[in-house]
Amino acid sequence: MNNRNMSDMIESYLKKILEASDQIEIRRSEIAERFECVPSQINYVINTRFTIPKGYKVESKRGGGGYIRIFKIELLANSDDLTDFTTLVGSELTESDARALLDQLAIHEWISPREKQIFSVLLNSKGLLALDNSSFLRAQMMLELLEHLRYEDRSEPDER
């Protein structure tokens, strides 16, 4: 079985468990044993597919009694969430995390599908001309967007 399929299977399994509860606690070694893979494969799935921009928070404790907890989180329910969301961007932002954040903004109707498309173009590597500090610039641009959305009066439609 190739890694892509294995990763998809592990993600699907964990998400199925999360359907019944807003939180799960797993042991990396037990999941690895179940899927007959190395524990680092479990780390890969959790680190790439269960991120805050994708609607999940992860806590872990290493060692003999170690665990990994995955929580479903609701993003952007109100403007306070936007304020909290800005703290999650950090000083650097990858292109894939930027896309995931834009997806969340669009899903929760903070931006229109057209705005999402425009920001996607601006935040991609070509839009940033593959500069050495593109991750930093991407984070700054996302923070500006979030700041604007936080203070924008959303009660009146835009008159363009």
PAFI-372036 format. One record per residue: residue number from 1; residue in one letter; y, z, x of N, C-alpha, C, O, CB in turn. Coordinates in nm, 2 decimals. Glycine has a CB too. Layout:
residues N
[r NUM,A,[Y,Z,X],[Y,Z,X],[Y,Z,X],[Y,Z,X],[Y,Z,X]]
...
***
This chain:
residues 160
[r 1,M,[-0.12,0.00,0.08],[0.00,0.00,0.00],[0.12,0.00,0.09],[0.13,0.08,0.18],[0.00,0.12,-0.10]]
[r 2,N,[0.22,-0.08,0.06],[0.34,-0.08,0.15],[0.44,0.03,0.11],[0.43,0.09,0.00],[0.41,-0.22,0.14]]
[r 3,N,[0.53,0.05,0.20],[0.62,0.17,0.18],[0.71,0.15,0.05],[0.73,0.25,-0.02],[0.71,0.18,0.30]]
[r 4,R,[0.75,0.03,0.02],[0.84,0.01,-0.09],[0.76,0.05,-0.22],[0.82,0.12,-0.30],[0.88,-0.14,-0.10]]
[r 5,N,[0.64,0.00,-0.23],[0.56,0.04,-0.35],[0.53,0.19,-0.36],[0.54,0.25,-0.46],[0.43,-0.04,-0.36]]
[r 6,M,[0.50,0.25,-0.24],[0.47,0.39,-0.23],[0.60,0.47,-0.27],[0.59,0.56,-0.35],[0.43,0.43,-0.09]]
[r 7,S,[0.71,0.43,-0.22],[0.84,0.49,-0.25],[0.87,0.48,-0.40],[0.91,0.58,-0.46],[0.96,0.43,-0.17]]
[r 8,D,[0.85,0.37,-0.46],[0.87,0.35,-0.60],[0.78,0.44,-0.68],[0.82,0.50,-0.78],[0.84,0.20,-0.64]]
[r 9,M,[0.65,0.45,-0.64],[0.56,0.54,-0.71],[0.60,0.68,-0.70],[0.59,0.76,-0.80],[0.41,0.52,-0.65]]
[r 10,I,[0.64,0.73,-0.59],[0.68,0.87,-0.57],[0.80,0.90,-0.65],[0.81,1.00,-0.72],[0.71,0.90,-0.42]]
[r 11,E,[0.90,0.81,-0.65],[1.02,0.82,-0.73],[0.99,0.83,-0.88],[1.04,0.92,-0.95],[1.12,0.70,-0.70]]
[r 12,S,[0.90,0.74,-0.92],[0.87,0.73,-1.06],[0.80,0.86,-1.10],[0.82,0.92,-1.21],[0.77,0.62,-1.09]]
[r 13,Y,[0.71,0.91,-1.02],[0.64,1.04,-1.05],[0.73,1.15,-1.06],[0.72,1.23,-1.16],[0.53,1.07,-0.93]]
[r 14,L,[0.83,1.17,-0.97],[0.92,1.28,-0.97],[1.02,1.26,-1.09],[1.05,1.36,-1.16],[1.00,1.28,-0.84]]
[r 15,K,[1.06,1.14,-1.12],[1.15,1.12,-1.24],[1.07,1.15,-1.37],[1.14,1.20,-1.47],[1.20,0.98,-1.24]]
[r 16,K,[0.95,1.12,-1.38],[0.87,1.16,-1.50],[0.86,1.31,-1.52],[0.87,1.35,-1.63],[0.72,1.10,-1.48]]
[r 17,I,[0.84,1.38,-1.41],[0.84,1.53,-1.42],[0.98,1.58,-1.47],[0.99,1.67,-1.55],[0.80,1.59,-1.29]]
[r 18,L,[1.09,1.51,-1.41],[1.22,1.55,-1.45],[1.26,1.52,-1.59],[1.36,1.58,-1.65],[1.32,1.48,-1.36]]
[r 19,E,[1.19,1.43,-1.66],[1.21,1.40,-1.80],[1.19,1.53,-1.89],[1.26,1.54,-1.99],[1.12,1.29,-1.85]]
[r 20,A,[1.10,1.61,-1.85],[1.06,1.73,-1.93],[1.15,1.85,-1.89],[1.16,1.94,-1.97],[0.92,1.77,-1.90]]
[r 21,S,[1.22,1.84,-1.78],[1.30,1.96,-1.74],[1.42,1.90,-1.66],[1.42,1.80,-1.60],[1.22,2.06,-1.66]]
[r 22,D,[1.53,1.98,-1.66],[1.65,1.94,-1.58],[1.63,1.98,-1.43],[1.72,1.94,-1.35],[1.77,2.01,-1.63]]
[r 23,Q,[1.52,2.04,-1.40],[1.50,2.08,-1.26],[1.35,2.09,-1.23],[1.27,2.13,-1.31],[1.56,2.22,-1.23]]
[r 24,I,[1.31,2.05,-1.10],[1.17,2.07,-1.06],[1.18,2.13,-0.92],[1.27,2.12,-0.85],[1.10,1.93,-1.06]]
[r 25,E,[1.07,2.20,-0.89],[1.05,2.25,-0.76],[0.92,2.20,-0.71],[0.81,2.21,-0.77],[1.05,2.41,-0.76]]
[r 26,I,[0.92,2.13,-0.59],[0.80,2.07,-0.54],[0.78,2.12,-0.39],[0.87,2.17,-0.33],[0.81,1.92,-0.54]]
[r 27,R,[0.66,2.10,-0.35],[0.63,2.12,-0.20],[0.60,1.99,-0.15],[0.51,1.91,-0.19],[0.50,2.22,-0.18]]
[r 28,R,[0.67,1.96,-0.04],[0.66,1.82,0.02],[0.52,1.79,0.06],[0.47,1.68,0.04],[0.75,1.82,0.15]]
[r 29,S,[0.45,1.89,0.12],[0.31,1.86,0.16],[0.22,1.83,0.04],[0.13,1.75,0.06],[0.26,1.98,0.24]]
[r 30,E,[0.24,1.90,-0.07],[0.15,1.87,-0.19],[0.17,1.73,-0.24],[0.08,1.67,-0.28],[0.18,1.98,-0.30]]
[r 31,I,[0.30,1.69,-0.25],[0.33,1.55,-0.30],[0.27,1.45,-0.20],[0.21,1.35,-0.24],[0.48,1.53,-0.32]]
[r 32,A,[0.29,1.48,-0.07],[0.24,1.38,0.03],[0.08,1.37,0.02],[0.03,1.26,0.03],[0.28,1.43,0.17]]
[r 33,E,[0.02,1.48,-0.01],[-0.13,1.48,-0.02],[-0.17,1.41,-0.15],[-0.26,1.33,-0.14],[-0.18,1.63,-0.03]]
[r 34,R,[-0.09,1.43,-0.25],[-0.12,1.36,-0.38],[-0.12,1.21,-0.36],[-0.20,1.13,-0.42],[-0.02,1.41,-0.49]]
[r 35,F,[-0.02,1.16,-0.29],[0.00,1.02,-0.27],[-0.06,0.96,-0.14],[-0.04,0.85,-0.11],[0.15,0.98,-0.27]]
[r 36,E,[-0.13,1.05,-0.07],[-0.19,1.01,0.05],[-0.10,0.94,0.15],[-0.12,0.83,0.20],[-0.31,0.92,0.03]]
[r 37,C,[0.01,1.01,0.17],[0.12,0.96,0.26],[0.16,1.07,0.35],[0.13,1.19,0.34],[0.23,0.89,0.19]]
[r 38,V,[0.25,1.04,0.45],[0.30,1.14,0.54],[0.42,1.21,0.47],[0.49,1.15,0.39],[0.35,1.07,0.67]]
[r 39,P,[0.44,1.34,0.50],[0.55,1.41,0.44],[0.69,1.35,0.46],[0.77,1.36,0.37],[0.55,1.55,0.49]]
[r 40,S,[0.71,1.28,0.57],[0.84,1.21,0.59],[0.86,1.10,0.48],[0.98,1.07,0.46],[0.84,1.15,0.73]]
[r 41,Q,[0.76,1.05,0.43],[0.78,0.95,0.32],[0.84,1.02,0.19],[0.93,0.96,0.13],[0.64,0.89,0.28]]
[r 42,I,[0.80,1.14,0.17],[0.86,1.22,0.06],[1.01,1.25,0.09],[1.10,1.23,0.00],[0.79,1.36,0.04]]
[r 43,N,[1.04,1.28,0.22],[1.18,1.30,0.26],[1.26,1.18,0.23],[1.37,1.18,0.18],[1.19,1.34,0.40]]
[r 44,Y,[1.21,1.06,0.27],[1.28,0.94,0.26],[1.31,0.91,0.11],[1.42,0.88,0.08],[1.19,0.82,0.31]]
[r 45,V,[1.21,0.93,0.02],[1.24,0.91,-0.12],[1.34,1.00,-0.17],[1.44,0.96,-0.25],[1.11,0.93,-0.20]]
[r 46,I,[1.34,1.13,-0.14],[1.43,1.23,-0.19],[1.57,1.20,-0.13],[1.67,1.21,-0.21],[1.39,1.37,-0.15]]
[r 47,N,[1.58,1.17,-0.01],[1.71,1.14,0.06],[1.78,1.01,0.01],[1.90,1.00,0.02],[1.70,1.14,0.21]]
[r 48,T,[1.70,0.92,-0.03],[1.76,0.79,-0.07],[1.77,0.77,-0.22],[1.85,0.69,-0.27],[1.68,0.68,-0.01]]
[r 49,R,[1.69,0.83,-0.30],[1.68,0.81,-0.44],[1.72,0.92,-0.53],[1.73,0.91,-0.65],[1.54,0.76,-0.48]]
[r 50,F,[1.74,1.04,-0.47],[1.78,1.16,-0.55],[1.91,1.21,-0.49],[1.91,1.33,-0.44],[1.66,1.26,-0.55]]
[r 51,T,[2.01,1.14,-0.50],[2.14,1.17,-0.44],[2.24,1.21,-0.55],[2.22,1.18,-0.67],[2.19,1.06,-0.36]]
[r 52,I,[2.34,1.28,-0.51],[2.45,1.32,-0.61],[2.51,1.20,-0.68],[2.52,1.20,-0.80],[2.56,1.40,-0.54]]
[r 53,P,[2.54,1.09,-0.60],[2.60,0.97,-0.68],[2.50,0.91,-0.78],[2.54,0.85,-0.87],[2.63,0.87,-0.58]]
[r 54,K,[2.37,0.94,-0.76],[2.27,0.89,-0.86],[2.24,0.99,-0.96],[2.15,0.96,-1.05],[2.14,0.84,-0.78]]
[r 55,G,[2.31,1.10,-0.96],[2.29,1.20,-1.07],[2.19,1.31,-1.04],[2.14,1.37,-1.13],[2.25,1.13,-1.19]]
[r 56,Y,[2.17,1.34,-0.91],[2.07,1.45,-0.87],[2.13,1.53,-0.76],[2.21,1.48,-0.68],[1.94,1.39,-0.83]]
[r 57,K,[2.09,1.66,-0.76],[2.13,1.75,-0.66],[2.00,1.80,-0.60],[1.90,1.83,-0.68],[2.22,1.87,-0.71]]
[r 58,V,[1.99,1.81,-0.47],[1.87,1.86,-0.40],[1.89,1.98,-0.32],[1.99,1.98,-0.24],[1.81,1.74,-0.32]]
[r 59,E,[1.81,2.08,-0.33],[1.81,2.20,-0.24],[1.68,2.21,-0.18],[1.57,2.17,-0.24],[1.84,2.33,-0.32]]
[r 60,S,[1.67,2.25,-0.05],[1.54,2.27,0.01],[1.54,2.39,0.11],[1.65,2.43,0.15],[1.51,2.14,0.09]]
[r 61,K,[1.42,2.43,0.13],[1.40,2.54,0.22],[1.28,2.50,0.31],[1.17,2.47,0.25],[1.37,2.68,0.15]]
[r 62,R,[1.30,2.50,0.43],[1.19,2.46,0.52],[1.10,2.58,0.56],[1.14,2.70,0.54],[1.24,2.40,0.65]]
[r 63,G,[0.98,2.56,0.61],[0.90,2.66,0.65],[0.78,2.68,0.56],[0.75,2.60,0.47],[0.97,2.79,0.66]]
[r 64,G,[0.69,2.78,0.59],[0.57,2.81,0.52],[0.59,2.82,0.37],[0.50,2.76,0.30],[0.50,2.93,0.57]]
[r 65,G,[0.69,2.89,0.33],[0.71,2.91,0.18],[0.82,2.81,0.13],[0.88,2.83,0.03],[0.75,3.05,0.15]]
[r 66,G,[0.83,2.70,0.21],[0.94,2.60,0.18],[0.92,2.53,0.05],[0.81,2.52,0.00],[0.95,2.51,0.29]]
[r 67,Y,[1.03,2.48,0.00],[1.02,2.40,-0.13],[1.13,2.30,-0.13],[1.22,2.30,-0.04],[1.04,2.50,-0.25]]
[r 68,I,[1.13,2.21,-0.22],[1.24,2.12,-0.25],[1.26,2.13,-0.40],[1.17,2.11,-0.48],[1.20,1.97,-0.21]]
[r 69,R,[1.39,2.16,-0.44],[1.43,2.16,-0.58],[1.52,2.04,-0.60],[1.61,2.01,-0.53],[1.50,2.29,-0.61]]
[r 70,I,[1.49,1.97,-0.71],[1.57,1.86,-0.76],[1.62,1.89,-0.89],[1.55,1.93,-0.99],[1.48,1.73,-0.76]]
[r 71,F,[1.75,1.88,-0.91],[1.82,1.91,-1.03],[1.88,1.78,-1.09],[1.94,1.70,-1.01],[1.93,2.02,-1.01]]
[r 72,K,[1.87,1.76,-1.22],[1.95,1.65,-1.28],[2.09,1.71,-1.30],[2.10,1.82,-1.35],[1.89,1.60,-1.42]]
[r 73,I,[2.19,1.63,-1.27],[2.33,1.67,-1.29],[2.40,1.57,-1.38],[2.38,1.45,-1.37],[2.40,1.70,-1.16]]
[r 74,E,[2.49,1.62,-1.46],[2.57,1.53,-1.55],[2.70,1.51,-1.48],[2.77,1.61,-1.45],[2.59,1.59,-1.69]]
[r 75,L,[2.73,1.39,-1.45],[2.85,1.36,-1.38],[2.96,1.31,-1.48],[2.93,1.25,-1.58],[2.83,1.25,-1.28]]
[r 76,L,[3.08,1.35,-1.45],[3.20,1.30,-1.51],[3.21,1.32,-1.66],[3.25,1.23,-1.74],[3.21,1.15,-1.49]]
[r 77,A,[3.17,1.44,-1.71],[3.18,1.47,-1.85],[3.33,1.49,-1.89],[3.37,1.46,-2.00],[3.10,1.60,-1.88]]
[r 78,N,[3.41,1.54,-1.79],[3.56,1.55,-1.82],[3.63,1.54,-1.69],[3.57,1.52,-1.58],[3.59,1.68,-1.89]]
[r 79,S,[3.76,1.55,-1.69],[3.84,1.53,-1.57],[3.81,1.64,-1.46],[3.84,1.62,-1.35],[3.99,1.53,-1.60]]
[r 80,D,[3.77,1.76,-1.51],[3.73,1.86,-1.41],[3.61,1.81,-1.32],[3.61,1.84,-1.20],[3.69,1.99,-1.48]]
[r 81,D,[3.53,1.73,-1.38],[3.41,1.68,-1.31],[3.47,1.58,-1.21],[3.41,1.56,-1.10],[3.31,1.61,-1.40]]
[r 82,L,[3.57,1.50,-1.24],[3.63,1.41,-1.14],[3.68,1.48,-1.02],[3.67,1.44,-0.91],[3.74,1.33,-1.21]]
[r 83,T,[3.75,1.60,-1.05],[3.80,1.68,-0.94],[3.68,1.72,-0.85],[3.69,1.71,-0.73],[3.87,1.80,-0.99]]
[r 84,D,[3.58,1.77,-0.91],[3.46,1.82,-0.84],[3.39,1.70,-0.76],[3.35,1.71,-0.65],[3.35,1.88,-0.93]]
[r 85,F,[3.40,1.58,-0.83],[3.34,1.46,-0.77],[3.40,1.42,-0.64],[3.34,1.37,-0.55],[3.34,1.35,-0.87]]
[r 86,T,[3.53,1.44,-0.63],[3.61,1.40,-0.51],[3.56,1.48,-0.39],[3.56,1.43,-0.28],[3.76,1.43,-0.53]]
[r 87,T,[3.51,1.60,-0.41],[3.46,1.68,-0.30],[3.33,1.63,-0.25],[3.29,1.66,-0.14],[3.45,1.83,-0.34]]
[r 88,L,[3.26,1.55,-0.33],[3.13,1.50,-0.29],[3.14,1.37,-0.21],[3.04,1.34,-0.14],[3.05,1.47,-0.42]]
[r 89,V,[3.25,1.31,-0.21],[3.27,1.18,-0.13],[3.26,1.21,0.02],[3.20,1.13,0.09],[3.40,1.11,-0.17]]
[r 90,G,[3.33,1.31,0.06],[3.33,1.34,0.20],[3.42,1.25,0.28],[3.50,1.18,0.23],[3.19,1.33,0.26]]
[r 91,S,[3.41,1.25,0.41],[3.50,1.18,0.50],[3.45,1.04,0.53],[3.52,0.95,0.57],[3.52,1.25,0.63]]
[r 92,E,[3.32,1.01,0.49],[3.26,0.88,0.51],[3.18,0.85,0.39],[3.12,0.94,0.33],[3.18,0.87,0.64]]
[r 93,L,[3.17,0.72,0.36],[3.10,0.67,0.24],[3.03,0.54,0.27],[3.09,0.44,0.30],[3.19,0.66,0.11]]
[r 94,T,[2.90,0.54,0.25],[2.82,0.41,0.27],[2.85,0.32,0.16],[2.89,0.36,0.05],[2.67,0.44,0.29]]
[r 95,E,[2.82,0.19,0.18],[2.84,0.09,0.08],[2.74,0.12,-0.04],[2.79,0.10,-0.15],[2.81,-0.05,0.14]]
[r 96,S,[2.62,0.16,-0.01],[2.53,0.18,-0.12],[2.57,0.31,-0.20],[2.55,0.31,-0.33],[2.38,0.20,-0.07]]
[r 97,D,[2.62,0.41,-0.14],[2.67,0.53,-0.21],[2.79,0.49,-0.29],[2.81,0.54,-0.40],[2.70,0.64,-0.12]]
[r 98,A,[2.88,0.41,-0.24],[3.00,0.36,-0.31],[2.96,0.29,-0.44],[3.01,0.31,-0.55],[3.09,0.27,-0.22]]
[r 99,R,[2.85,0.20,-0.43],[2.80,0.13,-0.55],[2.75,0.22,-0.65],[2.77,0.21,-0.77],[2.70,0.03,-0.50]]
[r 100,A,[2.68,0.33,-0.60],[2.62,0.42,-0.69],[2.73,0.50,-0.76],[2.72,0.53,-0.88],[2.52,0.52,-0.62]]
[r 101,L,[2.83,0.54,-0.69],[2.95,0.61,-0.75],[3.02,0.52,-0.86],[3.05,0.57,-0.97],[3.05,0.65,-0.65]]
[r 102,L,[3.04,0.39,-0.82],[3.10,0.30,-0.92],[3.01,0.29,-1.04],[3.06,0.28,-1.15],[3.12,0.16,-0.85]]
[r 103,D,[2.88,0.28,-1.02],[2.79,0.28,-1.14],[2.81,0.40,-1.23],[2.82,0.38,-1.35],[2.64,0.27,-1.09]]
[r 104,Q,[2.82,0.52,-1.17],[2.84,0.64,-1.25],[2.97,0.63,-1.33],[2.98,0.67,-1.44],[2.83,0.76,-1.16]]
[r 105,L,[3.08,0.58,-1.26],[3.21,0.57,-1.32],[3.20,0.48,-1.44],[3.26,0.50,-1.54],[3.31,0.53,-1.22]]
[r 106,A,[3.13,0.37,-1.42],[3.12,0.27,-1.53],[3.03,0.32,-1.65],[3.07,0.30,-1.76],[3.06,0.14,-1.48]]
[r 107,I,[2.92,0.38,-1.61],[2.83,0.44,-1.72],[2.91,0.54,-1.80],[2.89,0.54,-1.93],[2.71,0.51,-1.65]]
[r 108,H,[2.99,0.62,-1.74],[3.06,0.72,-1.82],[3.20,0.67,-1.87],[3.29,0.74,-1.91],[3.08,0.84,-1.73]]
[r 109,E,[3.22,0.54,-1.86],[3.34,0.47,-1.91],[3.47,0.51,-1.85],[3.57,0.51,-1.92],[3.34,0.48,-2.06]]
[r 110,W,[3.47,0.56,-1.72],[3.59,0.59,-1.65],[3.65,0.46,-1.60],[3.78,0.46,-1.58],[3.56,0.69,-1.54]]
[r 111,I,[3.57,0.36,-1.58],[3.62,0.23,-1.54],[3.55,0.13,-1.62],[3.44,0.15,-1.67],[3.60,0.21,-1.38]]
[r 112,S,[3.61,0.01,-1.64],[3.55,-0.10,-1.71],[3.45,-0.17,-1.62],[3.46,-0.16,-1.50],[3.66,-0.19,-1.77]]
[r 113,P,[3.36,-0.25,-1.68],[3.27,-0.33,-1.60],[3.35,-0.43,-1.51],[3.31,-0.45,-1.39],[3.18,-0.42,-1.69]]
[r 114,R,[3.46,-0.48,-1.55],[3.55,-0.57,-1.47],[3.60,-0.49,-1.35],[3.61,-0.54,-1.23],[3.66,-0.63,-1.55]]
[r 115,E,[3.65,-0.37,-1.37],[3.71,-0.28,-1.27],[3.60,-0.25,-1.17],[3.62,-0.25,-1.05],[3.77,-0.15,-1.32]]
[r 116,K,[3.48,-0.22,-1.22],[3.36,-0.19,-1.13],[3.34,-0.31,-1.04],[3.32,-0.29,-0.92],[3.24,-0.16,-1.21]]
[r 117,Q,[3.34,-0.43,-1.09],[3.32,-0.55,-1.02],[3.42,-0.57,-0.91],[3.39,-0.60,-0.79],[3.31,-0.67,-1.11]]
[r 118,I,[3.55,-0.55,-0.94],[3.66,-0.56,-0.85],[3.64,-0.46,-0.73],[3.66,-0.49,-0.62],[3.79,-0.55,-0.92]]
[r 119,F,[3.62,-0.33,-0.77],[3.61,-0.23,-0.67],[3.48,-0.25,-0.58],[3.49,-0.22,-0.46],[3.60,-0.09,-0.73]]
[r 120,S,[3.38,-0.30,-0.64],[3.26,-0.34,-0.56],[3.29,-0.44,-0.45],[3.24,-0.42,-0.33],[3.15,-0.39,-0.65]]
[r 121,V,[3.37,-0.53,-0.48],[3.41,-0.64,-0.38],[3.49,-0.57,-0.28],[3.48,-0.60,-0.16],[3.48,-0.75,-0.45]]
[r 122,L,[3.59,-0.49,-0.32],[3.68,-0.43,-0.22],[3.61,-0.33,-0.13],[3.65,-0.32,-0.01],[3.79,-0.36,-0.29]]
[r 123,L,[3.51,-0.26,-0.18],[3.44,-0.16,-0.10],[3.32,-0.21,-0.02],[3.26,-0.13,0.06],[3.40,-0.05,-0.19]]
[r 124,N,[3.29,-0.34,-0.04],[3.17,-0.39,0.04],[3.21,-0.42,0.18],[3.33,-0.42,0.22],[3.11,-0.51,-0.03]]
[r 125,S,[3.11,-0.44,0.27],[3.14,-0.46,0.41],[3.23,-0.58,0.44],[3.32,-0.58,0.52],[3.01,-0.48,0.49]]
[r 126,K,[3.21,-0.69,0.36],[3.30,-0.81,0.37],[3.44,-0.77,0.34],[3.54,-0.82,0.40],[3.25,-0.93,0.29]]
[r 127,G,[3.46,-0.70,0.23],[3.59,-0.66,0.18],[3.66,-0.57,0.29],[3.79,-0.58,0.30],[3.58,-0.58,0.05]]
[r 128,L,[3.59,-0.50,0.36],[3.65,-0.41,0.47],[3.64,-0.48,0.60],[3.67,-0.42,0.71],[3.58,-0.28,0.47]]
[r 129,L,[3.60,-0.60,0.60],[3.59,-0.68,0.73],[3.50,-0.62,0.84],[3.52,-0.65,0.95],[3.73,-0.70,0.78]]
[r 130,A,[3.41,-0.54,0.79],[3.31,-0.48,0.89],[3.38,-0.41,1.00],[3.34,-0.42,1.11],[3.22,-0.59,0.94]]
[r 131,L,[3.49,-0.34,0.97],[3.57,-0.26,1.07],[3.48,-0.15,1.12],[3.39,-0.10,1.05],[3.70,-0.21,1.01]]
[r 132,D,[3.51,-0.10,1.24],[3.44,0.01,1.29],[3.44,0.14,1.21],[3.35,0.21,1.20],[3.49,0.05,1.43]]
[r 133,N,[3.56,0.16,1.14],[3.57,0.27,1.06],[3.56,0.24,0.91],[3.63,0.31,0.83],[3.71,0.34,1.08]]
[r 134,S,[3.48,0.14,0.87],[3.47,0.10,0.73],[3.42,0.21,0.64],[3.46,0.22,0.53],[3.38,-0.02,0.72]]
[r 135,S,[3.33,0.30,0.69],[3.28,0.41,0.61],[3.39,0.51,0.58],[3.40,0.56,0.47],[3.16,0.48,0.68]]
[r 136,F,[3.48,0.53,0.67],[3.59,0.62,0.65],[3.69,0.56,0.55],[3.73,0.62,0.46],[3.66,0.65,0.79]]
[r 137,L,[3.72,0.43,0.57],[3.81,0.36,0.48],[3.76,0.35,0.34],[3.83,0.37,0.24],[3.84,0.22,0.53]]
[r 138,R,[3.63,0.33,0.33],[3.56,0.32,0.20],[3.58,0.46,0.13],[3.61,0.46,0.01],[3.41,0.29,0.21]]
[r 139,A,[3.56,0.57,0.20],[3.57,0.70,0.14],[3.71,0.73,0.10],[3.74,0.78,-0.01],[3.53,0.81,0.24]]
[r 140,Q,[3.81,0.69,0.18],[3.95,0.71,0.14],[3.99,0.62,0.02],[4.06,0.67,-0.07],[4.04,0.66,0.26]]
[r 141,M,[3.94,0.50,0.01],[3.97,0.42,-0.11],[3.90,0.48,-0.23],[3.96,0.48,-0.34],[3.91,0.28,-0.09]]
[r 142,M,[3.78,0.53,-0.22],[3.71,0.59,-0.34],[3.79,0.72,-0.38],[3.81,0.74,-0.50],[3.57,0.63,-0.30]]
[r 143,L,[3.84,0.80,-0.28],[3.91,0.92,-0.32],[4.04,0.88,-0.39],[4.08,0.95,-0.48],[3.94,1.00,-0.19]]
[r 144,E,[4.11,0.77,-0.35],[4.23,0.73,-0.42],[4.20,0.69,-0.56],[4.27,0.72,-0.65],[4.29,0.61,-0.34]]
[r 145,L,[4.09,0.62,-0.58],[4.05,0.58,-0.71],[4.02,0.70,-0.80],[4.07,0.71,-0.91],[3.92,0.49,-0.71]]
[r 146,L,[3.95,0.79,-0.75],[3.91,0.92,-0.82],[4.04,1.00,-0.86],[4.05,1.05,-0.96],[3.81,1.00,-0.75]]
[r 147,E,[4.13,1.00,-0.76],[4.26,1.08,-0.78],[4.34,1.01,-0.89],[4.39,1.08,-0.98],[4.34,1.08,-0.65]]
[r 148,H,[4.34,0.88,-0.89],[4.41,0.80,-0.99],[4.35,0.83,-1.13],[4.42,0.85,-1.23],[4.42,0.65,-0.96]]
[r 149,L,[4.22,0.82,-1.14],[4.15,0.84,-1.26],[4.17,0.98,-1.32],[4.18,1.01,-1.44],[4.00,0.81,-1.25]]
[r 150,R,[4.18,1.08,-1.23],[4.20,1.22,-1.27],[4.33,1.24,-1.34],[4.34,1.32,-1.43],[4.19,1.31,-1.15]]
[r 151,Y,[4.43,1.17,-1.30],[4.56,1.19,-1.35],[4.61,1.09,-1.45],[4.71,1.10,-1.52],[4.66,1.20,-1.24]]
[r 152,E,[4.53,0.98,-1.46],[4.57,0.87,-1.55],[4.56,0.92,-1.70],[4.46,0.99,-1.73],[4.48,0.75,-1.53]]
[r 153,D,[4.65,0.88,-1.78],[4.65,0.91,-1.92],[4.55,0.81,-1.99],[4.59,0.69,-2.00],[4.79,0.91,-1.99]]
[r 154,R,[4.44,0.85,-2.03],[4.34,0.76,-2.08],[4.35,0.75,-2.23],[4.26,0.68,-2.29],[4.20,0.81,-2.04]]
[r 155,S,[4.45,0.81,-2.30],[4.45,0.81,-2.44],[4.51,0.68,-2.49],[4.48,0.64,-2.60],[4.54,0.92,-2.49]]
[r 156,E,[4.59,0.61,-2.41],[4.66,0.48,-2.46],[4.59,0.37,-2.38],[4.57,0.38,-2.26],[4.81,0.49,-2.43]]
[r 157,P,[4.56,0.26,-2.45],[4.51,0.14,-2.37],[4.62,0.09,-2.28],[4.74,0.09,-2.31],[4.46,0.04,-2.47]]
[r 158,D,[4.57,0.03,-2.17],[4.66,-0.03,-2.08],[4.73,-0.15,-2.14],[4.67,-0.24,-2.20],[4.58,-0.08,-1.95]]
[r 159,E,[4.86,-0.16,-2.12],[4.94,-0.28,-2.17],[4.96,-0.37,-2.05],[5.05,-0.35,-1.97],[5.07,-0.23,-2.24]]
[r 160,R,[4.88,-0.48,-2.04],[4.90,-0.57,-1.93],[4.95,-0.70,-1.98],[4.97,-0.79,-1.90],[4.77,-0.60,-1.86]]
***
